[in-house]
Amino acid sequence: MTMRNNETVQALEWTGNTLKVLDQRQLPETIVYDEYKDAAGVTEAIATMRVRGAPAIGIAAAYGVVLSVRKQYAQSNQWRQKVTADIDRLAKSRPTAVNLFWALNQMKAVLAKQLDNPLAAILACAEKIHRDDIAANHKMGELGADILAGAKGVMTHCNAGALATGGYGTALGVIRSAYQRERINVYAGETRPWLQGARLTVWELAQDGIPTTLIADSAAAWLMKSGAIDWIVVGADRIAANGDAANKIGTYSLAVLAKRHGVKLMVVAPTSTIDWSIDNGDQIEIEQRSQNELLPACYLEEDSLVSAWNPVFDVTPAELISAIVTERGVVLNPAEQGVRGLKNAI
């Protein structure tokens, strides 16, 4: 199946009065957008992983607040309380991605003001969050590509592309920018159990004409030993002040393997992914999803002796990370200084 666009595929489309969300669970076989008219629908879209990826979750939540204001302001004098309840619901949709809470806090700050036209103000804020994310992705793409200069091969894990962001991507933004400068061999791990690498990453890169080789997650160590890659490039869902980074489950094991084989690890994320309030990765809440996502139906009986442990993320310590790339700059060897220096960077 081929679908080539002049613009990178978009996970989210704001129509002016609804939010269209690309149902990423159905990719690559089916391309379908679900349309949402209220915050409850957007909350469900995030919780059910129709939309995923930390920046995209934040952007979707921001538009969810816009939909809430649009609905409640027109219907009730108690609209502020009802919007607050919708924001609380959105905040509970996924626990690990800090961009969700960052975006909702921005929306709450706007709503705290006395506004003549609250809908216009809240929409302007959401559109700025979306616009700024795309600009940040392009900036990170160039900064990361500078670091990858001369690399013969890279590997990525999960999906940190346009599908996970406002557009262009974090880790895939770097790979896109690097590939535009010089041909580079790209490998993607399948990323179990949701197969974001197999279903999303290779499909997304193919839309941009970038050849990609898919590998089983368990083949990563052997790939590194072969000498085929110099870097692993991933996104993040939350970064602690010391540089520890939470990302899709399996990232930590890749980082350990990379250290053994002399392969470097780059984490690419906007500064909205940094949680300045936590000192290290031990404080990051790791989302646990249903064991039903792993187990065949025959093991789901009440008296079954087989259960499943299904953490969605793991935390890679800063000492295993070679570079953290943000729109405000790059931190090399973050174990030495953390990322606090980025807080006030311009």
Kinemage of the C-alpha trace (Angstrom):
@kinemage 1
@onewidth
@group {chain A} dominant
@subgroup {mainchain}
@vectorlist {calphas} color= white
{ca met a 1} P 0.000 0.000 0.000
{ca thr a 2} L 1.372 3.432 -0.886
{ca met a 3} L 0.196 6.847 0.107
{ca arg a 4} L 2.608 9.662 -0.665
{ca asn a 5} L 1.808 13.175 0.530
{ca asn a 6} L 3.683 16.413 -0.003
{ca glu a 7} L 3.267 17.001 3.719
{ca thr a 8} L 4.091 14.555 6.484
{ca val a 9} L 1.097 12.554 7.657
{ca gln a 10} L -0.788 14.256 10.491
{ca ala a 11} L -2.076 12.512 13.612
{ca leu a 12} L -4.361 15.425 14.535
{ca glu a 13} L -6.425 17.857 12.481
{ca trp a 14} L -8.353 20.752 14.002
{ca thr a 15} L -11.324 21.552 11.757
{ca gly a 16} L -12.480 24.722 13.478
{ca asn a 17} L -15.125 23.054 15.624
{ca thr a 18} L -14.027 19.398 15.936
{ca leu a 19} L -10.806 17.439 16.414
{ca lys a 20} L -10.039 14.730 13.876
{ca val a 21} L -7.807 11.987 15.246
{ca leu a 22} L -6.066 9.420 13.069
{ca asp a 23} L -6.854 6.040 14.647
{ca gln a 24} L -3.311 4.716 14.896
{ca arg a 25} L -4.483 1.307 16.088
{ca gln a 26} L -5.669 0.564 12.543
{ca leu a 27} L -2.487 1.567 10.724
{ca pro a 28} L -1.010 0.637 8.323
{ca glu a 29} L -3.858 -1.362 6.777
{ca thr a 30} L -6.543 1.282 7.311
{ca ile a 31} L -6.310 5.060 7.352
{ca val a 32} L -9.307 6.420 9.212
{ca tyr a 33} L -9.892 9.616 11.179
{ca asp a 34} L -12.340 9.713 14.084
{ca glu a 35} L -14.003 13.069 14.711
{ca tyr a 36} L -14.569 14.349 18.253
{ca lys a 37} L -16.884 17.123 19.385
{ca asp a 38} L -16.315 17.073 23.149
{ca ala a 39} L -13.670 16.522 25.812
{ca ala a 40} L -15.057 13.102 26.782
{ca gly a 41} L -14.386 11.800 23.297
{ca val a 42} L -10.836 13.179 23.259
{ca thr a 43} L -10.213 11.614 26.689
{ca glu a 44} L -11.285 8.246 25.305
{ca ala a 45} L -9.120 8.707 22.196
{ca ile a 46} L -6.059 9.219 24.410
{ca ala a 47} L -6.873 6.421 26.865
{ca thr a 48} L -7.537 3.892 24.080
{ca met a 49} L -4.336 4.841 22.201
{ca arg a 50} L -6.063 6.116 19.108
{ca val a 51} L -3.690 9.023 19.637
{ca arg a 52} L -0.344 8.334 21.316
{ca gly a 53} L 3.070 9.869 21.706
{ca ala a 54} L 3.693 12.424 24.446
{ca pro a 55} L 3.589 15.648 22.357
{ca ala a 56} L 0.507 14.531 20.399
{ca ile a 57} L -1.269 13.594 23.630
{ca gly a 58} L -0.629 17.104 24.967
{ca ile a 59} L -1.887 18.751 21.791
{ca ala a 60} L -4.997 16.554 21.681
{ca ala a 61} L -5.751 17.366 25.313
{ca ala a 62} L -5.434 21.086 24.595
{ca tyr a 63} L -7.995 20.818 21.816
{ca gly a 64} L -10.144 18.728 24.171
{ca val a 65} L -10.287 21.733 26.497
{ca val a 66} L -11.278 23.934 23.552
{ca leu a 67} L -14.152 21.564 22.795
{ca ser a 68} L -15.156 21.637 26.454
{ca val a 69} L -15.250 25.437 26.551
{ca arg a 70} L -17.164 25.530 23.260
{ca lys a 71} L -19.808 23.179 24.655
{ca gln a 72} L -20.071 24.347 28.268
{ca tyr a 73} L -19.837 28.117 27.729
{ca ala a 74} L -22.850 28.029 25.467
{ca gln a 75} L -24.940 25.851 27.772
{ca ser a 76} L -24.350 26.872 31.370
{ca asn a 77} L -23.521 29.713 33.723
{ca gln a 78} L -21.490 27.127 35.638
{ca trp a 79} L -19.279 26.543 32.627
{ca arg a 80} L -15.990 27.053 34.488
{ca gln a 81} L -16.737 24.233 36.933
{ca lys a 82} L -17.765 21.926 34.107
{ca val a 83} L -14.653 22.733 32.084
{ca thr a 84} L -12.530 22.069 35.171
{ca ala a 85} L -14.182 18.651 35.498
{ca asp a 86} L -13.375 17.918 31.839
{ca ile a 87} L -9.747 18.950 32.393
{ca asp a 88} L -9.546 16.588 35.371
{ca arg a 89} L -10.872 13.768 33.182
{ca leu a 90} L -8.333 14.521 30.467
{ca ala a 91} L -5.536 14.532 33.052
{ca lys a 92} L -6.406 10.961 34.054
{ca ser a 93} L -6.313 9.567 30.507
{ca arg a 94} L -2.596 8.574 30.571
{ca pro a 95} L -0.297 8.974 33.582
{ca thr a 96} L 3.280 8.970 32.217
{ca ala a 97} L 3.404 11.549 29.408
{ca val a 98} L 4.258 14.835 31.120
{ca asn a 99} L 3.279 16.831 28.003
{ca leu a 100} L -0.345 16.060 28.864
{ca phe a 101} L -0.134 17.890 32.182
{ca trp a 102} L 2.064 20.648 30.739
{ca ala a 103} L -0.541 21.418 28.064
{ca leu a 104} L -3.468 21.271 30.501
{ca asn a 105} L -1.654 23.626 32.883
{ca gln a 106} L -1.257 26.130 30.054
{ca met a 107} L -4.959 25.924 29.314
{ca lys a 108} L -5.833 26.353 33.007
{ca ala a 109} L -3.646 29.458 33.178
{ca val a 110} L -5.622 31.015 30.326
{ca leu a 111} L -8.950 30.084 31.910
{ca ala a 112} L -7.875 31.635 35.226
{ca lys a 113} L -7.988 35.077 33.612
{ca gln a 114} L -11.088 37.226 33.248
{ca leu a 115} L -11.861 36.833 29.567
{ca asp a 116} L -14.300 38.646 27.312
{ca asn a 117} L -14.114 35.789 24.827
{ca pro a 118} L -12.870 32.637 26.592
{ca leu a 119} L -13.348 30.397 23.550
{ca ala a 120} L -11.145 32.574 21.346
{ca ala a 121} L -8.464 32.781 24.036
{ca ile a 122} L -8.416 29.064 24.741
{ca leu a 123} L -8.364 28.193 21.035
{ca ala a 124} L -5.444 30.569 20.475
{ca cys a 125} L -3.534 28.800 23.254
{ca ala a 126} L -4.196 25.320 21.824
{ca glu a 127} L -3.203 26.386 18.320
{ca lys a 128} L 0.005 27.919 19.686
{ca ile a 129} L 0.860 24.667 21.498
{ca his a 130} L 0.316 22.799 18.212
{ca arg a 131} L 2.256 25.313 16.115
{ca asp a 132} L 5.145 25.548 18.573
{ca asp a 133} L 5.477 21.762 18.669
{ca ile a 134} L 5.911 21.549 14.899
{ca ala a 135} L 8.520 24.328 14.966
{ca ala a 136} L 10.325 22.601 17.851
{ca asn a 137} L 10.392 19.337 15.904
{ca his a 138} L 12.096 20.971 12.939
{ca lys a 139} L 14.656 22.649 15.214
{ca met a 140} L 15.409 19.354 16.975
{ca gly a 141} L 15.674 17.648 13.610
{ca glu a 142} L 18.483 19.951 12.535
{ca leu a 143} L 20.317 19.820 15.878
{ca gly a 144} L 20.134 16.033 15.969
{ca ala a 145} L 21.199 15.697 12.341
{ca asp a 146} L 24.329 17.717 13.153
{ca ile a 147} L 25.265 15.072 15.723
{ca leu a 148} L 24.546 12.184 13.331
{ca ala a 149} L 26.842 13.566 10.625
{ca gly a 150} L 28.917 10.716 9.235
{ca ala a 151} L 26.877 7.949 10.878
{ca lys a 152} L 26.334 4.938 8.637
{ca gly a 153} L 23.285 3.547 10.421
{ca val a 154} L 20.724 4.360 13.093
{ca met a 155} L 18.041 2.407 14.911
{ca thr a 156} L 14.835 3.750 16.426
{ca his a 157} L 12.319 2.240 18.829
{ca cys a 158} L 8.558 2.761 19.138
{ca asn a 159} L 7.237 5.688 17.069
{ca ala a 160} L 8.471 9.206 17.717
{ca gly a 161} L 7.483 10.703 14.394
{ca ala a 162} L 4.790 12.956 12.995
{ca leu a 163} L 2.237 10.459 14.299
{ca ala a 164} L 3.428 11.062 17.871
{ca thr a 165} L 3.705 14.846 17.647
{ca gly a 166} L 2.168 17.923 16.060
{ca gly a 167} L 4.019 17.021 12.875
{ca tyr a 168} L 7.506 15.978 11.608
{ca gly a 169} L 8.533 14.137 14.761
{ca thr a 170} L 11.179 14.070 17.477
{ca ala a 171} L 13.385 11.010 16.921
{ca leu a 172} L 12.043 10.573 13.382
{ca gly a 173} L 12.426 14.309 12.826
{ca val a 174} L 16.151 13.865 13.442
{ca ile a 175} L 16.241 10.871 11.110
{ca arg a 176} L 14.295 12.801 8.453
{ca ser a 177} L 16.663 15.757 8.671
{ca ala a 178} L 19.753 13.529 8.645
{ca tyr a 179} L 18.491 11.582 5.616
{ca gln a 180} L 17.888 14.824 3.701
{ca arg a 181} L 21.575 15.644 4.122
{ca glu a 182} L 23.028 12.223 3.296
{ca arg a 183} L 21.704 8.714 2.862
{ca ile a 184} L 21.750 6.804 6.130
{ca asn a 185} L 20.655 3.247 6.854
{ca val a 186} L 17.608 3.195 9.134
{ca tyr a 187} L 16.477 0.265 11.291
{ca ala a 188} L 13.304 0.100 13.365
{ca gly a 189} L 12.498 -2.335 16.144
{ca glu a 190} L 9.007 -3.795 15.968
{ca thr a 191} L 8.200 -2.526 19.511
{ca arg a 192} L 6.015 -5.077 21.223
{ca pro a 193} L 3.305 -5.445 22.376
{ca trp a 194} L 1.595 -2.685 20.347
{ca leu a 195} L 4.029 -2.926 17.408
{ca gln a 196} L 4.370 0.838 16.968
{ca gly a 197} L 7.626 0.301 15.109
{ca ala a 198} L 6.194 -2.283 12.733
{ca arg a 199} L 2.828 -0.596 12.166
{ca leu a 200} L 3.689 3.096 12.423
{ca thr a 201} L 7.387 3.951 12.100
{ca val a 202} L 8.241 2.018 8.953
{ca trp a 203} L 4.950 3.113 7.357
{ca glu a 204} L 5.516 6.758 8.221
{ca leu a 205} L 9.087 6.804 6.913
{ca ala a 206} L 7.958 5.077 3.721
{ca gln a 207} L 5.556 7.973 3.108
{ca asp a 208} L 8.615 10.236 3.043
{ca gly a 209} L 10.528 7.937 0.709
{ca ile a 210} L 13.003 6.815 3.390
{ca pro a 211} L 13.921 3.098 3.149
{ca thr a 212} L 13.734 1.368 6.533
{ca thr a 213} L 14.631 -2.129 7.711
{ca leu a 214} L 12.358 -3.674 10.344
{ca ile a 215} L 13.859 -6.031 12.930
{ca ala a 216} L 12.411 -8.151 15.711
{ca asp a 217} L 13.047 -6.520 19.081
{ca ser a 218} L 15.117 -9.535 20.094
{ca ala a 219} L 17.482 -9.028 17.115
{ca ala a 220} L 18.764 -5.641 18.351
{ca ala a 221} L 21.884 -6.941 20.128
{ca trp a 222} L 22.942 -8.965 17.100
{ca leu a 223} L 22.387 -5.931 14.864
{ca met a 224} L 24.636 -3.850 17.111
{ca lys a 225} L 27.329 -6.523 17.146
{ca ser a 226} L 27.319 -6.525 13.338
{ca gly a 227} L 28.460 -2.906 13.324
{ca ala a 228} L 25.528 -1.775 11.200
{ca ile a 229} L 24.491 1.119 13.471
{ca asp a 230} L 26.314 3.919 15.270
{ca trp a 231} L 23.331 5.445 17.067
{ca ile a 232} L 19.988 4.566 18.597
{ca val a 233} L 17.595 7.526 18.356
{ca val a 234} L 14.436 7.556 20.486
{ca gly a 235} L 11.854 9.953 21.861
{ca ala a 236} L 10.738 10.305 25.484
{ca asp a 237} L 7.535 10.609 27.466
{ca arg a 238} L 9.091 12.190 30.552
{ca ile a 239} L 12.615 13.352 31.368
{ca ala a 240} L 13.747 13.999 34.942
{ca ala a 241} L 15.940 16.963 35.857
{ca asn a 242} L 19.019 14.734 36.057
{ca gly a 243} L 18.495 13.441 32.499
{ca asp a 244} L 16.893 10.064 33.277
{ca ala a 245} L 14.347 9.442 30.508
{ca ala a 246} L 11.147 7.409 30.417
{ca asn a 247} L 10.284 5.999 27.013
{ca lys a 248} L 8.506 3.009 25.505
{ca ile a 249} L 9.224 -0.296 27.235
{ca gly a 250} L 12.350 -1.814 25.711
{ca thr a 251} L 14.324 1.425 25.517
{ca tyr a 252} L 16.257 0.638 28.701
{ca ser a 253} L 17.323 -2.756 27.374
{ca leu a 254} L 18.481 -1.126 24.121
{ca ala a 255} L 20.507 1.383 26.134
{ca val a 256} L 22.219 -1.398 28.092
{ca leu a 257} L 22.977 -3.280 24.883
{ca ala a 258} L 24.242 -0.109 23.210
{ca lys a 259} L 26.705 0.499 26.052
{ca arg a 260} L 28.084 -3.023 25.600
{ca his a 261} L 28.560 -2.572 21.852
{ca gly a 262} L 29.887 0.980 21.680
{ca val a 263} L 26.659 2.324 20.142
{ca lys a 264} L 25.479 5.770 21.283
{ca leu a 265} L 21.967 6.660 22.437
{ca met a 266} L 20.213 9.924 21.564
{ca val a 267} L 16.970 11.006 23.254
{ca val a 268} L 14.988 13.618 21.329
{ca ala a 269} L 12.157 15.505 23.026
{ca pro a 270} L 10.836 19.052 23.427
{ca thr a 271} L 11.460 20.783 26.742
{ca ser a 272} L 7.745 20.312 27.508
{ca thr a 273} L 8.689 16.655 28.112
{ca ile a 274} L 11.078 17.612 30.929
{ca asp a 275} L 9.542 17.344 34.378
{ca trp a 276} L 11.524 19.928 36.330
{ca ser a 277} L 9.762 18.899 39.550
{ca ile a 278} L 11.432 15.490 39.812
{ca asp a 279} L 15.111 14.904 40.504
{ca asn a 280} L 15.489 11.475 38.907
{ca gly a 281} L 13.723 8.699 37.046
{ca asp a 282} L 12.780 6.785 40.185
{ca gln a 283} L 10.013 9.367 40.664
{ca ile a 284} L 8.414 8.782 37.250
{ca glu a 285} L 5.079 6.971 37.385
{ca ile a 286} L 5.154 4.054 34.970
{ca glu a 287} L 1.815 3.242 33.370
{ca gln a 288} L 0.653 -0.353 33.654
{ca arg a 289} L -1.804 -1.474 31.019
{ca ser a 290} L -4.152 -4.438 30.997
{ca gln a 291} L -2.688 -7.944 30.866
{ca asn a 292} L -5.308 -8.605 28.175
{ca glu a 293} L -2.995 -6.809 25.727
{ca leu a 294} L -0.481 -9.647 26.112
{ca leu a 295} L -2.470 -12.782 26.915
{ca pro a 296} L -4.445 -14.982 24.519
{ca ala a 297} L -8.114 -15.314 25.482
{ca cys a 298} L -7.591 -18.854 26.773
{ca tyr a 299} L -5.504 -17.452 29.668
{ca leu a 300} L -8.039 -14.848 30.742
{ca glu a 301} L -10.263 -17.224 32.710
{ca glu a 302} L -10.699 -16.393 36.389
{ca asp a 303} L -8.850 -19.490 37.594
{ca ser a 304} L -5.996 -19.209 35.082
{ca leu a 305} L -2.487 -19.891 36.377
{ca val a 306} L -1.024 -17.558 33.733
{ca ser a 307} L -0.922 -13.793 34.235
{ca ala a 308} L 0.961 -10.963 32.519
{ca trp a 309} L 3.007 -7.948 33.615
{ca asn a 310} L 2.528 -5.105 31.140
{ca pro a 311} L 4.471 -1.905 31.915
{ca val a 312} L 4.214 0.500 28.978
{ca phe a 313} L 7.415 2.435 29.688
{ca asp a 314} L 10.811 1.998 31.292
{ca val a 315} L 13.391 4.515 32.488
{ca thr a 316} L 16.864 4.827 30.968
{ca pro a 317} L 19.376 6.347 33.400
{ca ala a 318} L 21.262 9.410 32.229
{ca glu a 319} L 24.621 7.633 32.319
{ca leu a 320} L 23.478 5.454 29.402
{ca ile a 321} L 22.412 8.463 27.283
{ca ser a 322} L 24.958 10.138 24.983
{ca ala a 323} L 22.857 13.149 24.003
{ca ile a 324} L 19.521 14.740 24.827
{ca val a 325} L 18.273 16.925 21.984
{ca thr a 326} L 15.651 19.621 22.609
{ca glu a 327} L 14.477 22.694 20.761
{ca arg a 328} L 16.474 24.807 23.248
{ca gly a 329} L 19.728 23.005 22.623
{ca val a 330} L 21.642 19.778 23.096
{ca val a 331} L 22.952 18.260 26.317
{ca leu a 332} L 25.863 15.905 25.688
{ca asn a 333} L 26.589 13.280 28.353
{ca pro a 334} L 23.661 14.363 30.554
{ca ala a 335} L 24.892 12.263 33.488
{ca glu a 336} L 27.491 14.992 34.112
{ca gln a 337} L 25.060 17.885 34.502
{ca gly a 338} L 21.450 16.820 33.978
{ca val a 339} L 19.188 19.032 31.876
{ca arg a 340} L 18.623 21.918 34.287
{ca gly a 341} L 20.718 24.201 32.095
{ca leu a 342} L 17.961 24.066 29.467
{ca lys a 343} L 15.314 25.510 31.796
{ca asn a 344} L 16.044 29.145 31.035
{ca ala a 345} L 17.746 28.650 27.670
{ca ile a 346} L 16.344 30.565 24.731
